[in-house]
Structure formats: structure tokens, C-alpha cells
Amino acid sequence: MRVEGKNGIVTGAAKGIGAAITLTLAQEGADLVLAARDVGALEKMAKQVSDLGRRVKIVKTDVTIESEVANMADVAREFFSDRIDILVNVAGVTGPIETPAWEINVEDFYFVLKSNVCGTFLPIKHVIPSMISQKNGKIVNVGGTSGLRGYKYRTAYSSSKWAVRGLTRTVALDAGEYGINVNVVCPGIVHGPRMDNLCEEKAKVRGWSRDEVYNEYVEEMALRRVTEAQDIADAVLFLASSESRNMTGQEITVDGGWDV
């Protein structure tokens, strides 16, 4: 197993991409602390992890609130006897869609940046001291292909994902001397409830059908197929494992060929 005996934290662990990452890490041998706001969903996910024979702890956490993130890190240190090998930052929000920059409410813009950027920064800030002490660790952030190029009518989201890339590269430089790898996976649009909601919202604004919006996304992809959550989980697993031992400050794009 590729992360056997490792201790990991996953934020946004209960649903969608986070759930796929959680189960993949557990299947590959990791014990886990799972963080999210939805305790009911976390409990269901923890049951699945436990059924795989892995140790698991849940922590209700809003990654935009520093005191809650600090508590998450403390709980993990106690649960893992001070050793944290893997941190995967998944938690985030979508924000305004089909909205030009000049029509975005500033509070909505701030909310997206706080959720996606500070919500990645704060877990790093509070978990990385353990990795520095042990002189080893893997941090995997989940960005997005909208952080690789401009994304029309998605100003807040695209800006936040560009920032996650910058955060990843900068922390990689800061932490490299301690043997800590810091990388980011950049998904394209991923099949699931969030994509469904996005297609429906775009369809309403444009006066299109949901299928027309969906097909437009597919036509923009070189492989003509939508990314699945498991595709992202597989990339995260690679970056969390020893197979990526000499990679840091890098992006892995998983988008079916949207950004080519």
C-alpha cells in the first residue's frame, strides 16, 4: 500500500472530491483525521474509513476560523502522537458564476478568497510545525484549472485559485529545507453535485438547457470526458506518497485536456 502507516489530515473530507481522497488514502493504508463543517457527513465518512480497518477521528472545523483550525491541528497531534505525515487541503467554495467582475458584490469576493485562500493557508500554518519538527511531510493543496488561466465571469473563484498556486509555491520554498513537499492538484470541472449545480445556474442565466451547458464543457476538453473525483484522488495519492519524493512547488493538472 502506497501510504501504509502514514497519518493524514483531510479538510473538506466529507463530500465530493474530499470524500474520494479520504477513501483512497484509507484504502492505501493511512490513518486519518477528517475535518469539515458537516458533522453528519463526517460521521458517515468516518464509518467507511473505519470499515477499511483504519483509525479515524473527525473534527468539526470551519477552515476560515483560525481557532477552529488550531484545534483541528491539536486534535490531530494528540490522536497521532505528534506525527502528522500528510495534509490535504480540499475545503473551498465556488462563489459567483456567470458574473462580470464589476457586478460582483465585494462581500462575495471576500468570502471566496477567505474560504479558498485563507482556508488553505490556516491548516498549513497550524500543521506544518509538526512536519518541521519531524523534518518530513507532504502537503497537497487542491487548486483548479481556473488558476492556470483566466476564467470569464468567474473572477472571484479564478483569483482564489491563482492565489492557491502562489501559496503552494511560496510555502514549498519556505519548507523545503525541512524535507517537506508542498504541491497542488488542479482539477478541471469534476462530475458530481457541484458540477450539476454549476450547469443549472449557468443554464438559468443563459436561457439554455442544463444539457447544453454540460455539452459545452465536454466539447472544451481534449479527451471529451469530464473528470471524476477519483481522478483527483489518484493524483493526490501520488503526491502524498513517496513516489513524489523529489517534487515540490509543482502543479498536476487533471482536467481532461481543458487547459491545453
N, C-alpha and C positions, 0 to 999 in steps of 0.2 A: 504493500500500500504506500502511496506517494507522500502522505503526511502522517504516517503512523507515529504515535507517541507525541505529537505536537499539540500545543494548547493555542486555541484561537478565539478571537472575538469577531463577531459579525454584527454590524449595525444595520438597521433596516432588514432584519433577518427573517421576518415572518411571512413575507408575501413576495410574489413575482420573482425577480432576479435574486433577491436576498434569500428566498426560500430555496431556490435551486442551488445557490452557492453553499448554503448551510448543509443541505443533504449531501452534496458532493464531497465537501470536506469531511463530514462524518463517515461517509462510505469509504473514504480513503484513509481513515484512521485517526482523525483529530477529535479531541475533546473540546467542547465549545461553551462559550458564554454568548448568549443571544440577546441583543438589545433592540428595542423598538418601543413605540408608544402603545401599541395594541396588545394588551396583556393576554387576552383571549387567544389571539392568533399565535402569540409566542408560546403559549402553553401547548397548543396543538402541534406546533413545530418541534417543541422540546420532546413531546411524546414520540415523534417519529425518530428523532435523534437517539433517544434512549432505547428504542426498539432495535436500533442498529448496534447496540452494545457500547455506546459511547457515553461518557459522563457529560452532563449538560446542566447549565444554570441560566435562568432568564433574569433580566434586569429591565424593568420599565424605565425607558430613557428617551428624553427629548434631546437630540444631539445639538440643539441650538441653545440649551441651557447649561452653562458650564458646571454648576453644582451637580447636576444630574449625570453629566459625563464623568466628572471626577469620582462620583460614587460608583459608576459603572466600572471604572478602572480599578478602584479599591476592591470591589466585589470580585473582580477577575483575579486580582493578585492573591486574595485570600483563597479563592477556590482552586487556583493553580499553584499554590505555594510559591508565589512570587515569580514564576516563569511564564512569560507570555511570548509565544513564538510568532504568531500571525495576527495581524489586524486587517480586516477587510471593511472598508467604508462604503456602504451601499446606500444608506438613507439619503433621501432627497425628494424634491418636488418638481413639478413640471412648470407651473406658472402660466402667465397669459399666452394664448395662442392666437394666430391669425390677427395680430395686433401690431400696427406700426409703432416704432419707438415713441413717437410724440403723443400717442394715445394711452400709453401705459401709466397707470396710477403709481406714483412713486412708492407708496407703501407696498404695493405688489412687487415692485422691482426689488426693494429692500428685503422683502420676505424670501424671495427666491435666492438672493445672494447669501442671506443669513443661513438658510436651510442647506444649500448645496456647497457653499464655500466654508462658512464657519462650522457647519455640521460635519465637514471633513477635517478641518483644522483642529477642532477641540478634542476629538478622540486621539489624534496623533499627539497633541500636546500632553495629554494625560496618560497615554500608554507608553510612549517612547522612552520615558525614563527607565522602565524595566528592561527594555531592549538594550539601552545604553549600558546598564549595569552588567548584563549578561554578554554584551558585545556580539549580539546576533539578533536578527529579527527580520520579518517580512511584512511590509505594509503594502497593501493593494487597494488603491482607490478606484472607484467606478466613476468614470467621466462620461463622455459621449462624443459622437462624431460631430455634433453641433459645436464642439470645442476645437474642431480641426479646421473649420471654415465658417464663413458667415452663414447664418440661417435666417432667411427672410421671415419677418413677422414673429420671430422668437427671440427678441432682444435680451430679455432677462435670462432665459434659460441658456442661450448660447454664451452670453457673457459669463455666467457662472461656471460653465464647463470649460471655457478658456482659462478661467482662474484656477480651476482644479488642476489643470495641466501645469500651470505655473507653480502652484503649491507643491505638486509632486516633484517637479524638477529641483526646486529650491531645497526642499527637505532632503532629497536624495544627496545633494551636495553637503548639507549640514550633517547628515547622519552617516555618510559613507565611511568615515574613519572608525566608526564603531561596528562595522560589519553589518549594517542594516540596509536592506534593499527596499527601495521605495519606487513603485511603478504604478501605472494606471491602465485600466482596460477601458476602451472607448467603444461602447455598443452603438450600433445604429438603432433604428426603431425595432422594438422587441415584441414579438407576438404575446398577447395577453391582455388583461383588463385595461392597462394604461393605454395601449395602442387602440383598443376598442373605443375608449373614451375620447382619445385624440381624434380618431376618424369621425366620430359622431359630432364632436364640436366643430371640426373643420367643415363637415357636410352642412351643418346648420348655417354657418357664416357664409358659405359659398352658394348655398342653394343646390348642392349636389346630393347624390345618394351616398350612403356610407361605403358601398362597394366601389363607387367611382374614386373616392379618396383613397381607399385601400389599394386599388389597382394602380393609382398614380405612384404611390410609394414603391410598389413592386417593380414598376417599369423603370424607376430610377436606379435599381440595383443591378449590377452586372450579372449576378447569379440568378436574378429573377425569383428570389425567395427571401422571405422575411426571417430575420434572426430569431432563434428560440432562446429562452432563458438558459437552457442547458449549454448552449454555445458559449455564453458569457461565463457560466460556472466553470467550464473546461479551461478557459483562458485564465481565470482567477486561480484555479488549482495549479496550473503550470507556474504562475508567478509566486504562489505560496510554497511551492516545493523546492527541493534542492536543485531541480533541473534548471532553474533560472539563477543559479548562484552568482553569476557574473554579469547580471543585468540590473541596472538601476537608472532611475530617471527617464525611463522609456515608456512609450505607449504601444499597446497592442490594440489594433482596430478590428472589431468583429461586427461587420455591417453588411455582409453580402455583396460588397463592392459598390457601396453608395459613394464613398469618398475616394474615387479613383479618377 
